[in-house]
Amino acid sequence: MPIGVGGDLHYLVGPVIAFAVLALLALFMRWAFGTGYGRRTAAPPRDDDGLLTLVATLSRRESALALRAVLSDAGIRSTVRCPAPNRADVLVFPEDAARARSLAAVFPGG
């Protein structure tokens, strides 16, 4: 038995409901995943090293890895960060910074 909407328009009820649901879904998705017009933009990331201290900046990543191996042999935990091309930073914990700097000063790759 057909829906008693009136006249010959009963075949339009289904598509109209489907279109309305899709339109509401599109509006919700735009709101949920949109760019956020009017929202504050995210602050640019700071150059924050956290708990680590910069002990050396080298021009090649391979040199930084070699210095890291020297520091590791001395029992100093370290990491390498490459923030830009042709730049590699070696970072250590603050309690090891003085020893790491003395080793980095005599390191031949620097």
Buried (B, 14 or more C-beta within 10 A) or exposed (E): EEEEEEEEEEEEEEEEEEEEEEEEEEEEEEEEEEEEEEEEEEEEEEEEEEEBBBBBBBEEBEBBBBBBEBBEEEEBEBBBBEEEEEBBBBBBBEEBBEBBBEBBEEBEBB
